[in-house]
Amino acid sequence: MKNFEERLARLEQLTLAIKSPMTPLNEALTSFEEGIQLAQGLEKELEKMEKKVEILLNPPSAVSDPTFELFTELPKAP
């Protein structure tokens, strides 16, 4: 499978081909179908990347020390 940048570049090529008045209708439709598939795949990959970034920026908080009401008079461990 091609990397993200290569697939994005392909999507841009398809977009230019579709917009060109010289592109026959059948070819434009085929390019459109390929472009939709590429766009959906890229969107899924971006969502995964966003989740990873969110985790890196906001790591899950560490479990805090449980409070035991029976031992409140004991000093906390360092």
Backbone as CSV, one residue per row, in Angstrom:
resi,resn,N_x,N_y,N_z,CA_x,CA_y,CA_z,C_x,C_y,C_z
1,MET,0.842,-1.184,0.000,0.000,0.000,0.000,0.885,1.244,0.000
2,LYS,0.460,2.218,-0.743,1.218,3.464,-0.815,1.097,4.224,0.501
3,ASN,2.081,5.074,0.737,2.012,5.868,1.965,1.002,7.006,1.812
4,PHE,0.742,7.672,2.897,-0.283,8.712,2.946,-0.037,9.791,1.893
5,GLU,1.185,10.270,1.811,1.511,11.362,0.892,1.307,10.960,-0.566
6,GLU,1.659,9.726,-0.902,1.481,9.259,-2.277,-0.005,9.159,-2.628
7,ARG,-0.794,8.676,-1.695,-2.239,8.578,-1.944,-2.880,9.964,-2.033
8,LEU,-2.405,10.902,-1.224,-2.920,12.264,-1.296,-2.555,12.902,-2.636
9,ALA,-1.337,12.678,-3.096,-0.915,13.208,-4.396,-1.764,12.607,-5.517
10,ARG,-2.079,11.329,-5.411,-2.936,10.675,-6.413,-4.334,11.297,-6.409
11,LEU,-4.844,11.581,-5.230,-6.154,12.218,-5.126,-6.136,13.595,-5.790
12,GLU,-5.055,14.325,-5.612,-4.930,15.638,-6.251,-4.874,15.502,-7.776
13,GLN,-4.177,14.474,-8.272,-4.128,14.222,-9.721,-5.521,13.918,-10.260
14,LEU,-6.245,13.095,-9.535,-7.595,12.740,-9.967,-8.496,13.967,-9.998
15,THR,-8.347,14.831,-9.010,-9.149,16.049,-8.946,-8.884,16.933,-10.161
16,LEU,-7.617,17.074,-10.518,-7.274,17.880,-11.693,-7.841,17.259,-12.963
17,ALA,-7.769,15.935,-13.065,-8.289,15.255,-14.252,-9.798,15.447,-14.362
18,ILE,-10.500,15.355,-13.241,-11.953,15.516,-13.258,-12.334,16.941,-13.663
19,LYS,-11.577,17.914,-13.193,-11.877,19.319,-13.488,-11.528,19.715,-14.920
20,SER,-10.676,18.939,-15.557,-10.238,19.286,-16.909,-11.377,19.092,-17.909
21,PRO,-11.629,20.101,-18.746,-12.681,19.949,-19.758,-12.291,18.957,-20.855
22,MET,-11.030,18.573,-20.890,-10.550,17.636,-21.907,-10.766,16.177,-21.498
23,THR,-11.130,15.931,-20.259,-11.313,14.564,-19.772,-12.670,14.044,-20.213
24,PRO,-12.677,12.894,-20.908,-13.955,12.299,-21.310,-14.792,11.932,-20.078
25,LEU,-16.093,11.940,-20.236,-17.010,11.705,-19.134,-16.776,10.361,-18.459
26,ASN,-16.583,9.305,-19.216,-16.347,7.974,-18.626,-15.075,7.957,-17.785
27,GLU,-14.041,8.607,-18.281,-12.780,8.677,-17.546,-12.941,9.515,-16.272
28,ALA,-13.705,10.593,-16.372,-13.954,11.433,-15.204,-14.726,10.650,-14.144
29,LEU,-15.684,9.847,-14.566,-16.460,9.049,-13.617,-15.582,8.001,-12.939
30,THR,-14.720,7.357,-13.706,-13.794,6.379,-13.133,-12.844,7.059,-12.146
31,SER,-12.358,8.223,-12.510,-11.472,8.983,-11.615,-12.209,9.403,-10.351
32,PHE,-13.476,9.788,-10.512,-14.273,10.184,-9.358,-14.448,9.021,-8.390
33,GLU,-14.746,7.846,-8.906,-14.909,6.654,-8.055,-13.621,6.335,-7.302
34,GLU,-12.502,6.369,-8.011,-11.208,6.119,-7.360,-10.925,7.195,-6.312
35,GLY,-11.257,8.421,-6.637,-11.023,9.522,-5.710,-11.843,9.391,-4.434
36,ILE,-13.087,8.953,-4.561,-13.932,8.762,-3.383,-13.322,7.695,-2.477
37,GLN,-12.883,6.590,-3.059,-12.261,5.517,-2.266,-10.996,6.010,-1.576
38,LEU,-10.172,6.745,-2.298,-8.952,7.301,-1.712,-9.286,8.264,-0.580
39,ALA,-10.243,9.143,-0.812,-10.609,10.139,0.200,-11.114,9.466,1.466
40,GLN,-11.925,8.432,1.327,-12.446,7.721,2.501,-11.317,7.044,3.277
41,GLY,-10.393,6.418,2.569,-9.254,5.778,3.222,-8.360,6.785,3.925
42,LEU,-8.108,7.907,3.276,-7.284,8.955,3.875,-7.960,9.545,5.107
43,GLU,-9.269,9.704,5.044,-10.004,10.248,6.184,-9.905,9.317,7.390
44,LYS,-10.028,8.021,7.162,-9.896,7.051,8.256,-8.505,7.109,8.866
45,GLU,-7.498,7.197,7.999,-6.126,7.269,8.490,-5.882,8.553,9.283
46,LEU,-6.453,9.659,8.825,-6.325,10.920,9.560,-6.984,10.831,10.931
47,GLU,-8.129,10.184,11.005,-8.807,10.019,12.292,-7.939,9.224,13.266
48,LYS,-7.277,8.177,12.770,-6.379,7.393,13.621,-5.217,8.255,14.111
49,MET,-4.663,9.062,13.200,-3.550,9.934,13.570,-3.996,10.958,14.612
50,GLU,-5.184,11.520,14.428,-5.705,12.504,15.383,-5.874,11.886,16.770
51,LYS,-6.341,10.650,16.821,-6.506,9.977,18.107,-5.149,9.782,18.790
52,LYS,-4.140,9.409,18.015,-2.803,9.234,18.577,-2.270,10.550,19.130
53,VAL,-2.459,11.632,18.371,-1.990,12.943,18.820,-2.728,13.352,20.093
54,GLU,-4.037,13.106,20.130,-4.830,13.448,21.319,-4.320,12.700,22.539
55,ILE,-3.983,11.428,22.375,-3.447,10.636,23.486,-2.088,11.180,23.923
56,LEU,-1.262,11.555,22.959,0.057,12.090,23.303,-0.043,13.433,24.024
57,LEU,-0.990,14.256,23.596,-1.142,15.569,24.223,-1.863,15.492,25.564
58,ASN,-2.754,14.537,25.688,-3.548,14.384,26.911,-3.487,12.942,27.383
59,PRO,-2.348,12.524,27.932,-2.236,11.130,28.370,-3.255,10.832,29.467
60,PRO,-3.705,9.579,29.521,-4.648,9.232,30.587,-4.029,9.538,31.947
61,SER,-4.815,10.102,32.837,-4.273,10.470,34.151,-3.936,9.214,34.936
62,ALA,-2.871,9.305,35.681,-2.438,8.173,36.500,-3.458,7.950,37.608
63,VAL,-3.567,6.731,38.000,-4.489,6.407,39.079,-3.956,7.043,40.353
64,SER,-4.806,7.807,41.010,-4.364,8.472,42.237,-4.330,7.470,43.376
65,ASP,-3.601,7.838,44.416,-3.509,6.972,45.586,-4.887,6.815,46.211
66,PRO,-5.291,5.601,46.465,-6.599,5.420,47.108,-6.550,5.947,48.538
67,THR,-7.637,6.463,48.984,-7.728,6.965,50.349,-8.395,5.901,51.198
68,PHE,-7.723,5.522,52.260,-8.270,4.542,53.177,-8.676,5.266,54.450
69,GLU,-9.936,5.272,54.698,-10.434,5.994,55.866,-9.948,5.385,57.170
70,LEU,-9.622,4.128,57.173,-9.163,3.480,58.407,-7.773,3.945,58.818
71,PHE,-6.985,4.372,57.847,-5.594,4.705,58.136,-5.287,6.166,57.862
72,THR,-6.192,7.041,58.132,-5.983,8.462,57.833,-4.904,9.097,58.701
73,GLU,-4.619,8.527,59.845,-3.620,9.128,60.718,-2.191,8.757,60.321
74,LEU,-2.016,7.804,59.417,-0.681,7.401,58.994,-0.125,8.410,57.999
75,PRO,1.182,8.675,58.026,1.772,9.587,57.050,1.776,8.933,55.664
76,LYS,1.702,9.751,54.647,1.731,9.249,53.265,3.146,8.842,52.912
77,ALA,3.248,7.823,52.077,4.553,7.362,51.607,5.104,8.398,50.637
78,PRO,6.439,8.603,50.589,7.024,9.598,49.681,6.886,9.213,48.227
